[in-house]
Amino acid sequence: MSCFLDLPGEVRDQIYAYFLQEPVQPRYHGVMIISERYVKFHLPLRPYWALLRTCRQMERDLWESIRHLTAKNEMNYLLNLTFSHGWPYFGLNWVEFPALSPLVNSITVNVDLRLREPFREAHVETIPHEHELTHLLGQEPGNIVEQLFDYLAMLLKTLARLMLNRNTGSGQLYTELITLNFRTPTVLVSPNSMSLVLRVQQRAPVAKEEAKEFDRMVRGTLKATVRKFGAFDARNCGTLFPLIQIGSLRFATEGQVWGQGNNMVLAEDDFQWLHY
C-alpha cells in the first residue's frame, strides 16, 4: 500500500503549496490588550502546527515548500483590523497566513473604521461621543495609528520568537513590504424593522466630504508618528536579537498608495529608520 510520502517530491510540493495558500477560516477576535500571549493566541497556526508534527520527513518537505513560496513572492500575510470609535477594543480577523517564515514577502493590514457604532455592555447600549472619534484619529495617546504600530511591533516580535522556538530561524525576520491600507469609514444603515443581528451587518460608507476629512486626519497622525521614529545605525544591527527588519512601509487609502518609507528596524520595542 502506497502512502503520501511515496509520491514524487514535485507532487508533494504542489500539495503543500495548496495547503499553505488555503484561505484562513474567518474568525473575529476582539483585542483589548496588545501582548505577545494575545497575539500568538490569535495567529491561525493550528493546521500548520499539525502538519509539522506529523513526521520529520514531512517537516523537511514543508520547510522546503515555504522556501519555494517566498522565492515566488507568495509568502503574503493579510489581516483586517476594525476600529469602532468609543469602543474599548479593536477587532482582528486574519485572511491569509501561509506559514511562519524568516522571510515574509508582504504584510497587508486593511484598517476599517466604524463610526457612531452602538456599544452594548450589561444590557445598556450607548452611542459614542464625537470627541471620542477626534481622540481616536488625532495625535493624542492611544490614537488609531499608535495602536496599529503597537500591534505590528508585537506581531513581528511574536513571529520571530515562534521561529526561534521551533529552531527554524537564525534570529532574523525580514519583511519586504508592510502596507497599511485605510478603507472608507462606514456607519450603520437605518435598522428599519430588521433584527439587531442583521442591523449590525448592514453598513454603508460615510459621505465623501466626511470621508475626506477623516482621511486628512489619519494622514496627519501617520506623518506625525513616523517623523518621531528615531534613526538606528545600521552598523549596530548585529546587537539586536532577534533582528527584525522591514524593507518598505507603505500607507494607502482604498488601495491607493500615498506614502512610503524604506529600511526600518524594530529596536527596543520601537520602529526606527536604518541609517547607513
Secondary structure in CASP SS format (residue, H / E / C, confidence):
PFRMAT SS
TARGET T0000
AUTHOR 0000-0000-0000
METHOD secondary structure of the structure
MODEL  1
M C 1.00
S C 1.00
C C 1.00
F H 1.00
L H 1.00
D H 1.00
L C 1.00
P C 1.00
G H 1.00
E H 1.00
V H 1.00
R H 1.00
D H 1.00
Q H 1.00
I H 1.00
Y H 1.00
A H 1.00
Y H 1.00
F H 1.00
L H 1.00
Q C 1.00
E C 1.00
P C 1.00
V C 1.00
Q C 1.00
P C 1.00
R C 1.00
Y C 1.00
H E 1.00
G E 1.00
V E 1.00
M C 1.00
I C 1.00
I C 1.00
S C 1.00
E H 1.00
R H 1.00
Y H 1.00
V H 1.00
K H 1.00
F H 1.00
H C 1.00
L C 1.00
P C 1.00
L C 1.00
R H 1.00
P H 1.00
Y H 1.00
W H 1.00
A H 1.00
L H 1.00
L H 1.00
R C 1.00
T C 1.00
C C 1.00
R H 1.00
Q H 1.00
M H 1.00
E H 1.00
R H 1.00
D H 1.00
L H 1.00
W H 1.00
E H 1.00
S H 1.00
I H 1.00
R H 1.00
H H 1.00
L H 1.00
T H 1.00
A H 1.00
K C 1.00
N C 1.00
E C 1.00
M C 1.00
N E 1.00
Y E 1.00
L E 1.00
L E 1.00
N E 1.00
L E 1.00
T E 1.00
F E 1.00
S E 1.00
H C 1.00
G C 1.00
W C 1.00
P C 1.00
Y C 1.00
F E 1.00
G E 1.00
L E 1.00
N E 1.00
W E 1.00
V E 1.00
E E 1.00
F C 1.00
P C 1.00
A C 1.00
L C 1.00
S C 1.00
P C 1.00
L E 1.00
V E 1.00
N C 1.00
S E 1.00
I E 1.00
T E 1.00
V E 1.00
N E 1.00
V E 1.00
D E 1.00
L E 1.00
R E 1.00
L C 1.00
R C 1.00
E C 1.00
P C 1.00
F E 1.00
R E 1.00
E E 1.00
A C 1.00
H C 1.00
V E 1.00
E E 1.00
T E 1.00
I C 1.00
P C 1.00
H C 1.00
E H 1.00
H H 1.00
E H 1.00
L H 1.00
T H 1.00
H H 1.00
L H 1.00
L H 1.00
G C 1.00
Q C 1.00
E C 1.00
P C 1.00
G C 1.00
N C 1.00
I H 1.00
V H 1.00
E H 1.00
Q H 1.00
L H 1.00
F H 1.00
D H 1.00
Y H 1.00
L H 1.00
A H 1.00
M H 1.00
L H 1.00
L H 1.00
K H 1.00
T H 1.00
L H 1.00
A H 1.00
R H 1.00
L H 1.00
M H 1.00
L H 1.00
N H 1.00
R C 1.00
N C 1.00
T C 1.00
G C 1.00
S C 1.00
G C 1.00
Q E 1.00
L E 1.00
Y E 1.00
T E 1.00
E E 1.00
L E 1.00
I E 1.00
T E 1.00
L E 1.00
N E 1.00
F E 1.00
R C 1.00
T C 1.00
P C 1.00
T E 1.00
V E 1.00
L E 1.00
V C 1.00
S C 1.00
P C 1.00
N C 1.00
S C 1.00
M C 1.00
S C 1.00
L H 1.00
V H 1.00
L H 1.00
R H 1.00
V H 1.00
Q H 1.00
Q C 1.00
R E 1.00
A E 1.00
P E 1.00
V C 1.00
A C 1.00
K H 1.00
E H 1.00
E H 1.00
A H 1.00
K H 1.00
E H 1.00
F H 1.00
D H 1.00
R H 1.00
M H 1.00
V H 1.00
R H 1.00
G H 1.00
T H 1.00
L H 1.00
K H 1.00
A H 1.00
T H 1.00
V H 1.00
R H 1.00
K C 1.00
F C 1.00
G E 1.00
A E 1.00
F E 1.00
D E 1.00
A H 1.00
R H 1.00
N H 1.00
C H 1.00
G H 1.00
T H 1.00
L C 1.00
F C 1.00
P C 1.00
L E 1.00
I E 1.00
Q E 1.00
I E 1.00
G E 1.00
S E 1.00
L E 1.00
R E 1.00
F E 1.00
A E 1.00
T E 1.00
E C 1.00
G C 1.00
Q E 1.00
V E 1.00
W E 1.00
G E 1.00
Q E 1.00
G E 1.00
N E 1.00
N E 1.00
M E 1.00
V E 1.00
L E 1.00
A E 1.00
E C 1.00
D C 1.00
D E 1.00
F E 1.00
Q E 1.00
W E 1.00
L E 1.00
H E 1.00
Y C 1.00
END
